[in-house]
């Protein structure tokens, strides 16, 4: 993998936007997106014909790919790339030392994931999600594997803020609970790829019951996002082989922190009273 000598928060945000939409792209459009990811800030020095040649396609296909990525055209994409302000990178690790290489790769992936959150999660997204949870009579949390651990962490936080929460370890029980939600309930699903059958089925059952489905996921297009009514999109990283799930978990936990802080502000005194009760319980566990 090619080494990068510098990182930019804005470059990470642009890359995050592209990665979250890679699942929507096929053929030439996907190749154009890969050129955008590979070139980053260097796009400012390329013409649409240059990108077309690198992607093995026509300039018109480059323009269409840019539009699919959320830009009006290639020039707007170049403007986004031009706004990237490189910052000095940490001292390079000794790539011969596997521990030093692993630490540098893990920290680099985490940095990219966190920088990308600002590009894919907006304050409006957080407010809408917090208001949805605040108005729910019951919240069902669903997640599997690494995402299941995040769902349990989120369940603890929501319960501490006074919400009625279910977080069920057994996937079949979770699907039964999802089917029993009412239209005033919310099924909150955490899934990196958005394609794990057991959690997607829980989301589908909740929708059939008339409940809202809030998805915390890494990719804009997946079976989960097709089912969800509300989406928090973060963590679509693919930077270090074998570490992409770790990077996405860090991004998802950052969103969990932001969401619960927003919910605290939305709920106001109700959440503060619930937190006082939680603090009292936790305080009695200290000896």
VEXPAKE-813539 format. One line per 10 residues: number of its first residue (from 1); for each residue x, y negated, z negated of C-alpha. Coordinates in nm, 3 decimals, always signed. Layout:
NUM> X:Y:Z; ...
END
This chain:
1> +0.000:+0.000:+0.000; +0.135:-0.345:+0.088; +0.257:-0.544:-0.214; +0.106:-0.885:-0.278; +0.331:-1.152:-0.425; +0.062:-1.391:-0.542; -0.299:-1.389:-0.654; -0.569:-1.653:-0.619; -0.902:-1.664:-0.807; -1.076:-1.796:-0.496
11> -0.913:-1.532:-0.282; -1.047:-1.270:-0.523; -1.394:-1.423:-0.502; -1.392:-1.413:-0.122; -1.268:-1.055:-0.128; -1.535:-0.960:-0.382; -1.809:-1.101:-0.160; -1.680:-0.903:+0.136; -1.643:-0.578:-0.058; -1.995:-0.590:-0.198
21> -2.128:-0.602:+0.159; -1.902:-0.340:+0.317; -2.173:-0.078:+0.276; -2.397:-0.279:+0.511; -2.141:-0.290:+0.790; -2.064:-0.032:+1.056; -1.824:+0.002:+1.346; -1.677:-0.324:+1.471; -1.832:-0.530:+1.192; -1.664:-0.311:+0.931
31> -1.331:-0.350:+1.110; -1.370:-0.728:+1.106; -1.440:-0.717:+0.731; -1.125:-0.512:+0.681; -0.923:-0.775:+0.868; -1.071:-1.042:+0.641; -0.970:-0.840:+0.334; -0.621:-0.769:+0.468; -0.543:-1.125:+0.577; -0.705:-1.322:+0.291
41> -0.579:-1.681:+0.286; -0.382:-1.620:+0.608; -0.713:-1.637:+0.798; -0.666:-2.014:+0.818; -0.386:-1.954:+1.069; -0.594:-1.725:+1.292; -0.846:-1.799:+1.565; -1.161:-1.602:+1.623; -0.984:-1.440:+1.917; -0.693:-1.340:+1.692
51> -0.930:-1.170:+1.449; -1.112:-1.003:+1.736; -0.784:-0.863:+1.866; -0.683:-0.737:+1.521; -1.022:-0.570:+1.480; -1.026:-0.432:+1.832; -1.350:-0.605:+1.927; -1.492:-0.915:+2.096; -1.507:-1.267:+1.945; -1.887:-1.251:+1.946
61> -1.869:-0.943:+1.722; -1.646:-1.137:+1.482; -1.907:-1.412:+1.458; -2.185:-1.158:+1.396; -1.977:-0.990:+1.126; -1.919:-1.326:+0.955; -2.293:-1.388:+0.957; -2.358:-1.044:+0.807; -2.110:-1.135:+0.533; -2.317:-1.442:+0.445
71> -2.137:-1.714:+0.641; -2.281:-1.924:+0.924; -1.988:-1.827:+1.143; -1.613:-1.780:+1.162; -1.533:-2.145:+1.089; -1.721:-2.135:+0.759; -1.530:-1.821:+0.666; -1.202:-1.998:+0.745; -1.306:-2.290:+0.525; -1.364:-2.047:+0.237
81> -1.019:-1.899:+0.298; -0.860:-2.246:+0.318; -0.991:-2.332:-0.028; -0.780:-2.058:-0.177; -0.505:-2.203:-0.391; -0.234:-1.944:-0.456; -0.096:-1.927:-0.805; +0.232:-1.769:-0.913; +0.211:-1.401:-0.984; +0.357:-1.235:-1.293
91> +0.711:-1.107:-1.257; +0.709:-0.803:-1.030; +0.712:-0.468:-1.203; +0.980:-0.210:-1.147; +0.795:+0.006:-0.896; +1.035:+0.294:-0.969; +0.903:+0.319:-1.326; +0.562:+0.495:-1.318; +0.452:+0.335:-1.646; +0.546:-0.016:-1.530
101> +0.377:+0.047:-1.196; +0.062:+0.180:-1.364; +0.043:-0.120:-1.599; +0.092:-0.370:-1.317; -0.165:-0.196:-1.096; -0.424:-0.171:-1.375; -0.385:-0.535:-1.476; -0.392:-0.649:-1.114; -0.713:-0.456:-1.046; -0.872:-0.593:-1.364
111> -0.772:-0.948:-1.273; -0.919:-0.914:-0.926; -1.241:-0.765:-1.067; -1.292:-1.044:-1.320; -1.210:-1.318:-1.069; -1.464:-1.165:-0.832; -1.748:-1.181:-1.085; -1.772:-1.558:-1.042; -1.843:-1.506:-0.672; -2.116:-1.247:-0.706
121> -2.301:-1.335:-1.029; -2.460:-1.679:-1.054; -2.606:-1.860:-1.356; -2.946:-1.828:-1.189; -2.900:-1.449:-1.173; -2.819:-1.437:-1.544; -3.110:-1.660:-1.642; -3.355:-1.453:-1.440; -3.225:-1.130:-1.594; -3.235:-1.273:-1.947
131> -3.590:-1.404:-1.904; -3.697:-1.068:-1.764; -3.559:-0.887:-2.070; -3.701:-1.145:-2.309; -4.051:-1.089:-2.174; -4.033:-0.707:-2.185; -4.219:-0.508:-2.448; -3.968:-0.224:-2.403; -3.632:-0.187:-2.228; -3.508:+0.151:-2.108
141> -3.133:+0.177:-2.042; -3.003:+0.431:-1.792; -2.647:+0.512:-1.685; -2.423:+0.810:-1.618; -2.054:+0.879:-1.678; -1.848:+0.563:-1.726; -2.156:+0.354:-1.652; -2.341:+0.545:-1.925; -2.094:+0.412:-2.181; -2.165:+0.057:-2.063
151> -2.539:+0.122:-2.086; -2.497:+0.236:-2.450; -2.294:-0.076:-2.529; -2.562:-0.294:-2.372; -2.836:-0.108:-2.562; -2.661:-0.187:-2.890; -2.635:-0.554:-2.801; -2.996:-0.586:-2.687; -3.122:-0.412:-2.998; -2.916:-0.650:-3.212
161> -3.096:-0.938:-3.040; -3.434:-0.796:-3.140; -3.544:-0.612:-2.826; -3.720:-0.274:-2.836; -3.466:-0.053:-2.659; -3.440:+0.311:-2.555; -3.106:+0.456:-2.441; -3.147:+0.827:-2.380; -2.849:+1.055:-2.318; -3.049:+1.327:-2.146
171> -3.120:+1.234:-1.784; -3.449:+1.423:-1.762; -3.577:+1.262:-2.081; -3.476:+0.925:-1.939; -3.677:+0.992:-1.625; -3.981:+1.088:-1.834; -3.941:+0.769:-2.037; -3.908:+0.565:-1.716; -4.231:+0.717:-1.582; -4.406:+0.611:-1.905
181> -4.302:+0.246:-1.890; -4.577:-0.011:-1.847; -4.578:-0.313:-1.614; -4.442:-0.518:-1.906; -4.142:-0.287:-1.945; -3.797:-0.304:-1.788; -3.568:-0.024:-1.677; -3.209:-0.151:-1.687; -2.977:+0.072:-1.483; -2.597:+0.051:-1.489
191> -2.430:+0.222:-1.194; -2.102:+0.145:-1.018; -2.193:+0.290:-0.680; -2.570:+0.279:-0.716; -2.608:+0.628:-0.572; -2.609:+0.862:-0.874; -2.929:+1.065:-0.827; -3.031:+1.089:-1.194; -3.020:+0.713:-1.255; -3.170:+0.624:-0.917
201> -3.456:+0.863:-0.995; -3.512:+0.690:-1.331; -3.528:+0.357:-1.148; -3.771:+0.498:-0.895; -3.996:+0.639:-1.169; -3.998:+0.302:-1.344; -4.098:+0.120:-1.025; -4.378:+0.368:-0.964; -4.502:+0.293:-1.316; -4.513:-0.078:-1.232
211> -4.213:-0.176:-1.445; -3.933:-0.407:-1.334; -3.593:-0.255:-1.257; -3.278:-0.453:-1.337; -2.962:-0.309:-1.178; -2.604:-0.384:-1.285; -2.401:-0.244:-0.996; -2.103:-0.302:-0.771; -2.242:-0.283:-0.417; -2.510:-0.491:-0.250
221> -2.656:-0.203:-0.052; -2.730:+0.131:-0.221; -3.027:+0.351:-0.314; -3.036:+0.169:-0.647; -3.047:-0.183:-0.504; -3.319:-0.075:-0.262; -3.528:+0.025:-0.566; -3.438:-0.259:-0.803; -3.643:-0.575:-0.849; -3.350:-0.770:-0.997
231> -2.978:-0.722:-0.932; -2.660:-0.827:-1.111; -2.383:-0.759:-0.860; -2.027:-0.730:-0.989; -1.725:-0.506:-0.972; -1.710:-0.402:-0.608; -1.336:-0.344:-0.624; -1.129:-0.104:-0.415; -0.779:-0.226:-0.486; -0.590:+0.051:-0.660
241> -0.642:+0.415:-0.575; -0.799:+0.592:-0.870; -0.854:+0.272:-1.068; -1.153:+0.120:-0.892; -1.394:+0.262:-1.150; -1.190:+0.109:-1.433; -1.192:-0.230:-1.261; -1.566:-0.213:-1.208; -1.619:-0.123:-1.574; -1.427:-0.433:-1.682
251> -1.636:-0.649:-1.448; -1.958:-0.491:-1.572; -1.863:-0.546:-1.936; -1.794:-0.912:-1.860; -2.143:-0.941:-1.713; -2.285:-0.767:-2.022; -2.119:-1.030:-2.240; -2.255:-1.313:-2.025; -2.603:-1.161:-2.011; -2.633:-1.110:-2.386
261> -2.504:-1.462:-2.455; -2.763:-1.599:-2.212; -3.034:-1.388:-2.374; -2.933:-1.523:-2.717; -2.991:-1.876:-2.588; -3.323:-1.781:-2.426; -3.461:-1.606:-2.735; -3.339:-1.872:-2.978; -3.454:-1.830:-3.340; -3.600:-1.483:-3.274
271> -3.259:-1.354:-3.166; -3.085:-1.535:-3.452; -3.311:-1.366:-3.709; -3.246:-1.029:-3.548; -2.872:-1.092:-3.556; -2.892:-1.176:-3.927; -3.059:-0.839:-3.990; -2.793:-0.666:-3.782; -2.517:-0.844:-3.973; -2.673:-0.738:-4.302
281> -2.682:-0.374:-4.192; -2.324:-0.386:-4.069; -2.206:-0.565:-4.380; -2.337:-0.286:-4.601; -2.114:-0.041:-4.418; -1.800:-0.213:-4.545; -1.639:-0.094:-4.868
END
